[in-house]
Amino acid sequence: LQVNRDGKFMFCPCGTKLNVIDVETGALHSLQQDDEEDVTSFVLSPDDEILVTGSRALLLKQWNWRESKCVRTWKAVHVAPVASMAFDSTSTLLATGGCDSTIKIWDMIKQYCTHNLKGSSGVVHLVEFHPDISRLQLFSSSIDYKIRIWDLKSSKCVATLDGHFSAVTSLAFADGNTLVSSGRDKICMVWDLKTRESKRTIPVYESVEAAVLLPEKGDFSQLGVKKQGLHFVTAGSKGILKVWEAATAACVYTQPVPFELKAEASEHSLTQCMLVPARNEILTVSVEHNVVLYDAPTLQLRKQLAGYNDEVLDVKFLGPGDSHIVVATNSPQLKVFELATSHCQILYGHTETILALDVFRKGLMFVSCAKDKSLRVWRMTKGGRVVCVAQGLGHAHGVGAVSCSRLKENFVVTSSQDCTIKIWNIPESLTSKAKAALISTPETLHAEVTERGHDKDINSVAVSPNDKLIATGSQDRLAKLWSCSDCSLLGVFTGHKRGIWCVQFSPVDQVLATSSADGTLKLWGIRDFSCLKTFEGHDASVLKIIFVSRGTQLLSSGSDGLLKLWTIKTNECVKTLDGHEDKIWGLHSNKQDDMVVTASTDSCIMLWKDVTEIEEKEAQAKQEEQIMKEQELSNLLHEKRYLKALGLAISLDRPHTVLMVVKAILKEADGRKHLEENIVRLRKDQKEAVLTFLVTWNTNSRNCHEAQAVVETLLKHEAPDSLLQYSGIKSAVESLLPYTERHFQRLSRLLQASMFIDFMWQNMRLADAPPQEDVTL
């Protein structure tokens, strides 16, 4: 991962593409390669101008990353993929270390390969230029754990720094003559580049992936930096940052470990660490693909971006204004994302995969349930931090579905693979803010009521809007309605042919919606348990349903990755949304009912916005604009401002109106001349539009004179070369020719006929008739 100079953008490879991420908002755009090969390495030049990627296709590509354009592609000349890249401090030389044991150096301005350095063994996984460009030195490390120094004047390896017993992971230059190297052999070494000897070996007791030097300027006293001298930060297998003093080899600061991480440190080990001077932050990347930004002087967490979600099993809006979303990924941790900034909190507590979530009405408290047979109640504090306030144990199997009370925050219903439903009361001490703030350890909840509900796994449970009823849907093809007070069975909904995946109460009617693996959705009357409607249209299991548009529509998600929007009144599917590649397990709408969040096993979480009103407003504005333009057009014609009228009629795309304007011009005295003047003054795109219009006019003998008048003007004033540049000129000429010939023949016949009449008339005139009685035809 790399950060640009001003700290605003991050770059990280993801399969065949390179993602450019806005650090503030988390928004990203991708540089997509054409060859569909994975990116093996990339580098951004120190001046932010040149971005180069290397792929498995053995090609190097140079990008204009701000516009997502590939500027240049050339062969890497390596016989195996490029494993590492580095620019020199002037951004003119690029070094590429290959899996073929060679290093190539490229002149980025003159665009050719200047050096081919041979002598390394195995993959060259690290290349760095000496910061002082006048020295012309390149440092590299490969599988033999040695650090080689190459003199670029002679293209020879002039020294080998031998001291590590495992892969060297980073090189950092303290000044022109001091180098710090870190390795997976649990040591860091300080080298004197004058004598090319090791000055000091510092045991750090963990496999180190990066050593970052702390700047000499700046107050790092909170990190234990008491005196001048070389200090550096290490990141590695223990998943925490440590600050070391080079002179004494002492660790002066260790980042405190959150209690819940102590047991599973290896899962949180860090793979990368770097200083971002522009933001005064230290950035780390963990094995779980989480990117964390710490304040450099204090190592306080500033921001965390979650990189990879695995399969997403559920998602819900959270916070008083739906400012956050809480996500259950295929892991025991929950992720809470702030939508505006993509900042992510990771919540520890469950010990096995979390299966389902539900949020209370106010949006501050929510419940999670997991395979570890437990449920946990979480609360968001004013600052947006989320803490666990209670947990409940009692199910015999994994807890697969959960639903919160709707009116007050006073109970939760869960269902499990043990075929039981449990109702848990939430004590008032958790719901009152003042008391909740004092809770240090989670309270223990006990189930008030337990009822065996179905013969097979219960997939879904829902609480009615008035908190009086509970609905369950099971793999045994049945949905059941229960009383909330004592969990007594009120009725059974039978009709689905396969297991039921989801049940939902309507927010406005006494209706229950169910969705099933048989590909259908059904609406049931709660009073008589009859099926009111069936919606057919999904080709796969329907996994989730929600009521939207104030209860007038249903939104359903399928195991084929499709969302369908149904209008209940007409029974029809009004829209199919295709955004996911795989099963959509998460589906939730916000309180304002204008946004929906979906989550799928393809690792993606998507936000959808209701744009019905916007589209209606746009259509209305367009219509109003049309009316205004038409009015303006009639005014222009009335005022005989023909050029403006022509332009307006063309912009409205009205061939008939343009024809009317042309006819009006021709009716004037010197009409031909006026027409010529107006047509010549049109822009090229307007002339192209008129050309397509006149092709249509020319097909009718009534309008052919106007069409021919315009054609004549175009042929007179446009050179053949410029006419050939017109779009659609070929088809226009092909259409004009036959009709023009036909009009010409018709006019010829008309002329002959009129000559004959004239001849007859001359012969019929009486020789002695006085001339004043002539009758003109």
SVG drawing of the C-alpha trace seen along z (x, -y; Angstrom):
<svg xmlns="http://www.w3.org/2000/svg" viewBox="-61 -47 96 79">
<polyline fill="none" stroke="black" stroke-width="0.4" points="0.0,0.0 1.3,-3.5 0.1,-7.0 0.7,-10.1 2.7,-13.1 -0.2,-15.2 -1.7,-12.2 -5.0,-12.5 -5.0,-9.3 -4.0,-5.7 -3.1,-3.1 -3.5,0.6 -3.6,3.5 -6.7,5.8 -6.4,8.6 -6.3,7.3 -6.9,3.7 -5.2,1.0 -7.6,-0.9 -7.1,-4.6 -8.8,-5.5 -9.7,-8.9 -8.4,-8.7 -11.0,-11.1 -14.2,-9.5 -13.1,-6.0 -14.4,-6.5 -12.4,-4.6 -11.9,-4.4 -9.9,-1.7 -7.2,-1.6 -8.3,1.5 -5.8,3.4 -6.8,4.6 -4.9,7.9 -6.9,9.2 -3.7,10.3 -3.0,9.8 -1.0,6.7 2.3,8.1 3.8,4.8 3.4,1.0 5.1,-2.2 4.2,-5.9 7.0,-8.4 8.0,-10.9 6.6,-13.8 3.1,-12.1 3.2,-12.3 4.1,-8.8 2.4,-5.6 3.8,-2.3 2.2,1.1 3.7,4.5 1.5,7.5 1.8,11.3 1.7,10.6 5.3,9.2 4.2,5.8 4.8,2.4 2.1,-0.2 2.5,-3.9 -0.7,-5.6 -2.2,-9.1 -3.9,-8.0 -6.0,-11.1 -7.8,-10.5 -7.5,-6.6 -5.8,-6.5 -2.9,-4.2 -0.3,-6.5 2.2,-3.9 2.8,-0.1 6.1,1.6 7.6,5.0 9.3,5.5 12.2,7.6 12.1,9.8 11.4,13.4 9.3,13.7 6.9,11.2 8.2,8.1 8.2,8.4 9.4,5.0 9.7,1.5 11.3,-1.8 11.8,-5.3 14.9,-7.4 14.4,-10.8 14.2,-12.7 11.4,-10.6 13.5,-9.9 14.9,-6.4 12.7,-3.3 14.2,-0.1 12.3,3.2 13.3,6.3 12.1,9.5 11.3,13.1 14.0,14.0 16.9,12.7 17.6,9.7 17.2,5.9 16.4,3.5 16.7,-0.2 14.6,-2.4 15.1,-6.0 11.5,-7.3 12.1,-10.4 14.0,-8.9 12.0,-5.7 14.6,-3.0 16.4,-0.4 19.7,-1.7 21.0,1.1 20.5,4.9 22.0,6.0 22.6,9.7 23.9,11.6 21.0,11.8 19.7,15.2 15.9,16.0 13.2,13.3 14.4,9.7 11.7,8.6 13.3,5.3 14.9,2.5 15.7,-1.0 17.7,-3.9 20.1,-5.8 18.4,-9.1 21.5,-11.0 21.2,-10.8 24.8,-11.9 26.0,-8.6 24.1,-6.6 23.6,-3.6 20.9,-1.0 20.2,1.3 18.5,4.7 17.7,7.8 16.6,11.3 16.1,14.8 19.7,15.2 18.9,12.6 21.9,10.4 21.6,6.7 23.5,5.9 24.8,2.4 25.0,1.7 27.1,-1.1 25.2,-2.4 28.2,-3.9 29.9,-0.5 26.7,1.6 28.5,3.8 27.7,5.1 30.2,3.2 29.3,4.6 27.2,7.2 25.8,6.5 25.5,9.9 23.9,10.2 20.2,11.3 19.2,15.0 15.8,14.6 14.1,12.4 15.0,8.7 11.6,6.8 12.5,3.1 15.4,0.6 15.3,-2.9 18.0,-5.5 18.6,-7.6 21.2,-9.8 23.6,-9.4 25.8,-7.0 23.3,-5.1 20.9,-2.4 18.4,-0.5 17.2,2.9 14.5,5.1 13.9,8.8 11.8,11.8 14.6,13.2 13.3,11.0 16.1,8.5 16.8,5.0 20.3,3.9 21.9,0.5 24.6,0.3 27.4,-2.2 27.5,-2.7 31.0,-4.2 32.7,-1.1 29.8,1.1 29.8,2.9 27.0,3.5 27.0,0.9 24.4,2.6 22.0,5.5 18.7,4.9 16.7,8.0 13.0,7.1 11.6,10.5 9.0,10.7 9.1,11.2 9.3,7.6 7.6,6.5 8.7,2.9 10.9,0.5 10.0,-3.2 12.3,-5.9 10.8,-8.6 11.5,-12.2 14.2,-14.1 12.0,-17.1 8.8,-16.7 7.8,-16.0 7.7,-12.2 8.1,-12.3 4.8,-10.4 6.4,-7.5 9.3,-7.4 11.7,-9.4 13.6,-11.3 16.9,-12.1 18.3,-12.9 19.4,-10.1 18.0,-7.5 14.6,-6.0 12.4,-3.8 9.0,-2.1 8.6,1.7 5.5,3.5 5.2,7.2 3.8,10.5 2.5,9.3 0.2,6.8 1.3,3.8 3.7,1.0 6.9,0.6 9.4,-2.3 13.1,-1.5 16.1,-3.6 19.0,-2.5 21.8,-3.6 20.8,-1.5 18.8,1.2 16.0,0.6 12.3,0.7 11.1,-2.7 7.4,-2.3 4.9,0.5 1.4,-0.1 -1.1,1.2 -3.0,4.4 -6.8,4.4 -7.8,7.2 -9.7,9.1 -6.7,9.4 -4.3,11.0 -5.4,14.5 -5.2,14.3 -2.3,12.0 -1.2,14.0 -4.5,13.2 -3.8,9.4 -0.1,9.3 0.9,6.3 2.2,6.7 3.1,3.1 3.9,-0.2 4.8,-3.6 5.0,-7.3 2.7,-9.7 4.5,-13.1 1.8,-15.2 -0.8,-14.0 1.7,-13.4 0.4,-9.9 1.7,-6.4 -0.2,-3.9 -0.3,-0.1 -1.9,2.7 -2.9,5.9 -3.2,9.5 -6.9,9.0 -6.6,6.2 -7.4,3.5 -5.7,0.1 -5.2,-1.9 -4.0,-5.5 -2.4,-6.5 -1.5,-10.0 2.4,-9.9 3.3,-11.7 0.9,-9.7 0.0,-6.6 -3.7,-7.3 -6.0,-5.7 -7.3,-8.3 -9.0,-6.2 -9.5,-2.6 -10.5,-1.3 -11.6,2.3 -10.3,3.8 -11.9,7.1 -15.2,8.4 -15.3,12.1 -18.9,13.3 -21.3,10.7 -24.2,12.4 -26.2,9.4 -26.2,5.6 -28.3,3.0 -28.5,-0.8 -27.3,-2.2 -27.2,-5.5 -29.9,-8.1 -29.8,-9.5 -28.7,-6.2 -25.2,-7.6 -23.6,-4.2 -24.1,-0.6 -23.3,2.5 -22.1,5.5 -21.8,9.2 -19.1,10.8 -18.1,14.4 -16.1,13.9 -16.6,13.5 -16.1,9.7 -18.6,7.1 -17.7,4.1 -19.4,0.7 -18.8,-1.7 -19.4,-5.4 -21.0,-6.1 -19.6,-9.6 -15.9,-8.7 -15.8,-4.8 -14.1,-4.8 -14.6,-1.3 -14.8,-0.1 -14.2,3.6 -16.2,5.0 -14.8,8.1 -16.9,10.3 -18.4,13.3 -16.1,16.3 -17.7,17.8 -19.2,16.5 -22.0,13.9 -25.1,14.9 -27.7,12.2 -28.3,8.6 -31.2,6.4 -31.4,2.7 -33.9,1.1 -36.1,-1.7 -34.0,-4.6 -30.9,-3.2 -28.6,-3.4 -28.9,0.2 -28.6,3.3 -28.4,7.1 -26.1,9.7 -26.4,13.5 -23.8,16.0 -22.8,19.7 -21.3,19.5 -25.0,20.0 -25.1,16.5 -26.6,13.1 -25.0,9.8 -26.6,6.3 -24.5,3.4 -24.9,-0.3 -23.6,-3.3 -22.3,-6.2 -22.7,-9.9 -19.2,-10.0 -20.1,-7.1 -18.2,-4.4 -19.9,-1.1 -19.7,1.0 -21.2,4.4 -23.7,3.9 -25.2,7.3 -24.9,10.9 -27.3,13.9 -26.6,17.6 -29.1,20.4 -29.6,21.9 -28.3,25.4 -27.1,24.6 -26.0,21.6 -28.4,18.7 -29.5,17.9 -32.2,15.2 -32.9,12.3 -35.6,9.6 -35.9,6.5 -39.0,5.1 -40.5,2.3 -42.2,-0.2 -39.7,-0.2 -36.3,1.2 -37.6,3.8 -37.2,7.3 -35.5,9.4 -36.6,12.6 -34.1,15.2 -34.5,18.4 -32.0,21.2 -31.1,24.4 -32.3,26.1 -35.8,25.3 -36.7,23.1 -37.8,19.5 -36.6,17.5 -37.8,14.1 -35.2,12.1 -36.2,9.1 -33.9,6.1 -33.5,4.6 -34.1,0.8 -30.6,0.3 -29.4,0.9 -31.8,-1.5 -31.3,-4.5 -28.3,-6.5 -26.9,-7.5 -26.7,-4.0 -25.5,-2.5 -22.5,-4.8 -21.4,-3.2 -21.5,0.4 -17.9,1.8 -18.7,5.5 -21.6,6.8 -24.7,7.8 -25.9,11.3 -29.4,11.8 -31.7,14.8 -34.5,16.0 -38.0,15.3 -39.8,17.7 -38.6,20.7 -40.9,22.5 -40.2,25.3 -41.5,23.8 -40.8,25.9 -39.5,29.4 -36.6,28.0 -34.2,25.0 -35.9,21.6 -34.5,19.3 -36.3,16.1 -38.1,14.4 -40.0,11.0 -41.8,8.9 -45.0,7.0 -45.1,3.2 -47.2,3.2 -45.0,5.7 -47.9,8.1 -47.1,10.8 -44.1,12.9 -43.8,14.6 -41.3,17.4 -40.3,19.0 -38.7,22.4 -37.0,24.9 -40.1,27.1 -42.0,24.9 -44.3,23.4 -44.6,19.9 -46.2,19.6 -47.7,16.7 -47.2,16.5 -48.4,14.3 -45.7,12.2 -46.7,12.3 -46.5,16.1 -45.3,17.4 -48.6,19.3 -49.3,20.5 -52.0,18.4 -51.9,19.9 -49.9,21.6 -49.4,20.3 -49.1,23.3 -48.6,23.0 -44.9,22.7 -43.4,25.7 -39.9,25.4 -38.3,23.9 -39.1,20.3 -36.1,17.9 -37.7,14.7 -40.8,13.4 -41.8,9.7 -44.8,7.8 -46.3,5.0 -45.8,1.6 -49.3,0.4 -51.6,3.5 -52.4,6.6 -50.4,8.6 -47.4,10.9 -45.0,11.4 -42.9,14.6 -40.3,15.6 -39.2,19.1 -36.6,21.3 -39.4,22.1 -38.8,18.7 -42.0,17.1 -43.2,14.4 -46.6,14.6 -48.7,12.2 -50.9,13.6 -53.8,12.2 -53.0,12.3 -56.6,12.6 -57.6,15.7 -54.2,17.0 -55.2,17.1 -52.8,16.4 -53.8,13.1 -51.2,12.8 -48.4,14.7 -45.5,13.0 -43.7,15.1 -40.6,13.9 -37.5,15.0 -35.6,17.9 -33.9,18.8 -34.5,18.9 -35.8,15.6 -33.6,15.0 -34.8,11.6 -37.8,9.3 -38.6,5.9 -41.5,3.5 -40.6,0.2 -42.4,-3.0 -44.5,-3.2 -45.7,0.4 -47.0,0.2 -44.1,2.1 -41.9,5.1 -38.2,5.4 -36.9,9.0 -33.4,10.4 -32.5,13.7 -29.7,16.3 -28.8,15.3 -27.8,11.8 -30.9,10.0 -33.1,7.6 -36.8,7.2 -39.2,4.4 -42.9,5.4 -45.9,3.2 -48.3,4.9 -51.5,3.4 -50.9,4.6 -48.9,7.8 -46.2,6.8 -42.5,6.6 -41.7,3.0 -37.9,3.2 -35.1,5.7 -31.8,4.5 -28.6,6.3 -25.7,5.3 -24.4,8.4 -22.8,11.6 -24.0,14.0 -26.5,14.6 -27.9,11.4 -28.2,12.2 -28.4,8.6 -31.3,6.2 -32.4,3.2 -34.0,-0.2 -33.4,-3.4 -35.9,-5.2 -36.6,-7.8 -37.5,-5.0 -35.4,-6.5 -32.3,-4.3 -31.6,-0.6 -28.4,1.3 -27.7,4.8 -24.9,7.2 -23.9,10.4 -21.6,13.4 -19.6,11.7 -18.0,9.5 -19.8,6.4 -22.0,4.0 -24.1,1.6 -26.2,-1.4 -29.2,-2.1 -31.1,-5.4 -34.7,-5.9 -34.6,-8.2 -38.3,-8.1 -39.0,-11.7 -35.8,-13.0 -36.6,-11.4 -40.2,-12.8 -38.9,-16.3 -36.4,-16.0 -39.1,-14.9 -41.3,-17.8 -38.5,-20.3 -37.8,-19.0 -41.4,-19.3 -41.6,-22.9 -38.4,-23.8 -39.9,-22.4 -43.0,-24.5 -40.9,-27.6 -38.8,-26.9 -41.8,-26.4 -43.2,-29.7 -39.9,-31.4 -39.8,-29.8 -43.2,-31.2 -42.1,-34.7 -38.9,-34.5 -40.9,-33.6 -43.3,-36.4 -40.4,-38.8 -38.8,-37.4 -35.5,-36.5 -34.9,-33.5 -31.4,-32.6 -32.2,-32.2 -35.4,-30.4 -33.5,-27.9 -31.0,-27.3 -33.8,-26.8 -35.8,-24.5 -32.7,-22.4 -31.9,-22.1 -35.5,-21.0 -35.0,-18.3 -38.1,-19.4 -37.6,-18.7 -41.1,-20.0 -40.5,-23.3 -37.2,-23.8 -39.0,-23.3 -41.6,-25.9 -38.7,-28.4 -37.1,-27.6 -40.5,-28.1 -41.0,-31.4 -37.5,-32.7 -38.2,-31.7 -41.5,-33.6 -39.6,-36.9 -38.4,-39.2 -34.9,-37.9 -35.8,-34.7 -33.1,-32.6 -30.4,-35.1 -31.7,-35.3 -31.8,-31.5 -28.2,-31.3 -27.0,-33.8 -28.8,-32.0 -27.6,-28.5 -24.0,-29.6 -24.0,-31.1 -25.0,-27.8 -22.5,-25.7 -21.2,-22.4 -23.3,-20.2 -26.4,-22.3 -25.7,-21.9 -25.4,-18.1 -28.8,-18.1 -30.3,-20.2 -28.8,-17.7 -30.6,-14.7 -33.8,-16.7 -33.7,-17.7 -33.3,-14.0 -36.8,-13.5 -38.2,-16.6 -36.8,-15.6 -39.0,-12.4 -42.1,-14.5 -42.7,-16.5 -44.4,-19.3 -41.2,-20.0 -38.6,-19.2 -38.0,-22.8 -37.0,-23.8 -34.8,-20.7 -33.1,-21.4 -32.6,-25.1 -30.7,-24.1 -28.7,-21.4 -27.7,-24.0 -26.5,-26.4 -24.4,-23.6 -22.8,-22.5 -22.0,-26.1 -20.4,-27.1 -18.9,-23.9 -15.8,-22.3 -16.2,-18.6 -13.6,-17.7 -15.5,-19.3 -18.8,-17.8 -17.2,-14.4 -16.5,-15.0 -20.2,-15.3 -21.7,-12.4 -24.2,-10.4 -23.1,-12.1 -23.0,-8.7 -26.5,-7.6 -27.7,-11.2 -26.3,-11.3 -27.6,-7.8 -31.1,-8.9 -31.0,-12.2 -29.9,-10.9 -32.9,-8.8 -35.5,-11.3 -33.7,-14.2 -33.6,-12.4 -37.3,-11.7 -38.1,-15.4 -36.0,-16.4 -37.8,-14.1 -41.2,-15.3 -40.1,-19.0 -38.9,-18.2 -42.3,-16.6 -44.1,-19.6 -41.9,-22.0 -42.7,-20.0 -46.4,-20.0 -46.4,-23.8 -44.6,-24.4 -47.3,-22.5 -50.1,-24.6 -48.2,-27.7 -47.8,-26.5 -51.6,-25.6 -52.5,-29.0 -50.4,-30.8 -52.0,-28.9 -55.6,-29.4 -55.3,-33.3 -57.5,-35.0 -55.4,-37.1 -57.8,-40.1 -58.4,-40.1 -57.4,-43.3 -54.3,-42.7 -55.8,-44.2 -58.2,-41.3 -55.4,-38.9 -56.2,-36.4 -53.2,-35.3 -53.1,-31.7"/>
</svg>
